[in-house]
Amino acid sequence: MLEVYYYEDSICAEKVLMTLAEKGVDNWVRHHVHLFKHEQFDPDYITINPKAQVPTVIHDGKIIRESSIICDYIDDLYPEPPLKPVDRAEIAQMREWVKEVDEFAFEAVASLSFTAVFRDRLLNMSDQDRAAYWAGQTLLDRTIRQQSCVYDGINSPYAIRALVAWERIFDKIEHTLEDGRDWLMGDLFSLAEINFAPLIARTGSMGILSLWFDNRPNTIAWWERITARPSFAEGNVGAPAEEQKLYASAGASIIDAARKRLDAYKADYSSALS
């Protein structure tokens, strides 16, 4: 039995949902964890995910955590269609892309989401509720990042880190696709695309992809191919329909300042250090 603990507005959960859709697996048990009702801090959930994060998978009683690891696990559990290359060196190269997601892209989209979308939600909480939200966190790094983005907005150092991280990643993607390949691993749609998809979609929901997509035609075409896959829709990738206006409005409120900060970085690296 495959059980999935998830929140439909979680970019990490969307990776797993998209992987399951690619595999055609629909006989999994759903456990909804509402993050903004603080259900991730429930003691019973903390016992299976001490970081208070989603998703978590339980397969035949065994716990698997971390979204990129879960996607890899599902690919092994359901071999067809494959989402990893056969060649060991190519698997390593694919996992380098996944590492980009885990180490840089995730923090980038999380920072921009809290800088724009979730900032007002948290600032509009009562002091008591907001204090309870921070106190319930289980990872100090995450709390410091979220607080910086909420209280400092686009001027947060995490905001410029996010903008620059996407700049470097999209540049790498553009150059990789220059040989005419459809996917990062050539002809194979892989876990590299799946791990990137929800993060790029969330950034796109804010209407700010133009910061990086201008003059990157290969990346635009690649992204259009990803969004056209049935698994993208089946995995409900992207901001929920009822929140799309909120995301777009939030993105519009920061895009000019974000472009200014990114342009300043491109002109002078040291501008990002102040």
Rosetta blueprint (number, residue, H / E / L):
1 M L
2 L E
3 E E
4 V E
5 Y E
6 Y E
7 Y L
8 E L
9 D L
10 S L
11 I H
12 C H
13 A H
14 E H
15 K H
16 V H
17 L H
18 M H
19 T H
20 L H
21 A H
22 E H
23 K H
24 G L
25 V L
26 D L
27 N L
28 W L
29 V E
30 R E
31 H E
32 H E
33 V L
34 H L
35 L H
36 F H
37 K H
38 H L
39 E H
40 Q H
41 F H
42 D L
43 P H
44 D H
45 Y H
46 I H
47 T H
48 I H
49 N L
50 P L
51 K L
52 A L
53 Q L
54 V L
55 P L
56 T E
57 V E
58 I E
59 H E
60 D L
61 G L
62 K E
63 I E
64 I E
65 R E
66 E L
67 S H
68 S H
69 I H
70 I H
71 C H
72 D H
73 Y H
74 I H
75 D H
76 D H
77 L H
78 Y L
79 P L
80 E L
81 P L
82 P L
83 L L
84 K L
85 P L
86 V L
87 D L
88 R H
89 A H
90 E H
91 I H
92 A H
93 Q H
94 M H
95 R H
96 E H
97 W H
98 V H
99 K H
100 E H
101 V H
102 D H
103 E H
104 F H
105 A H
106 F H
107 E H
108 A H
109 V H
110 A H
111 S H
112 L H
113 S H
114 F H
115 T H
116 A H
117 V H
118 F H
119 R H
120 D H
121 R H
122 L H
123 L H
124 N L
125 M L
126 S L
127 D H
128 Q H
129 D H
130 R H
131 A H
132 A H
133 Y H
134 W H
135 A H
136 G L
137 Q L
138 T L
139 L L
140 L H
141 D H
142 R H
143 T H
144 I H
145 R H
146 Q H
147 Q H
148 S H
149 C H
150 V H
151 Y H
152 D H
153 G H
154 I H
155 N H
156 S L
157 P H
158 Y H
159 A H
160 I H
161 R H
162 A H
163 L H
164 V H
165 A H
166 W H
167 E H
168 R H
169 I H
170 F H
171 D H
172 K H
173 I H
174 E H
175 H H
176 T H
177 L H
178 E H
179 D H
180 G L
181 R L
182 D L
183 W E
184 L L
185 M E
186 G E
187 D L
188 L E
189 F L
190 S L
191 L H
192 A H
193 E H
194 I H
195 N H
196 F H
197 A H
198 P H
199 L H
200 I H
201 A H
202 R H
203 T H
204 G H
205 S H
206 M L
207 G L
208 I L
209 L L
210 S H
211 L H
212 W H
213 F H
214 D L
215 N L
216 R L
217 P H
218 N H
219 T H
220 I H
221 A H
222 W H
223 W H
224 E H
225 R H
226 I H
227 T H
228 A L
229 R L
230 P H
231 S H
232 F H
233 A H
234 E H
235 G L
236 N L
237 V L
238 G L
239 A L
240 P L
241 A H
242 E H
243 E H
244 Q H
245 K H
246 L H
247 Y H
248 A H
249 S H
250 A H
251 G H
252 A H
253 S H
254 I H
255 I H
256 D H
257 A H
258 A H
259 R H
260 K H
261 R H
262 L H
263 D H
264 A H
265 Y H
266 K H
267 A H
268 D L
269 Y H
270 S H
271 S H
272 A H
273 L H
274 S L
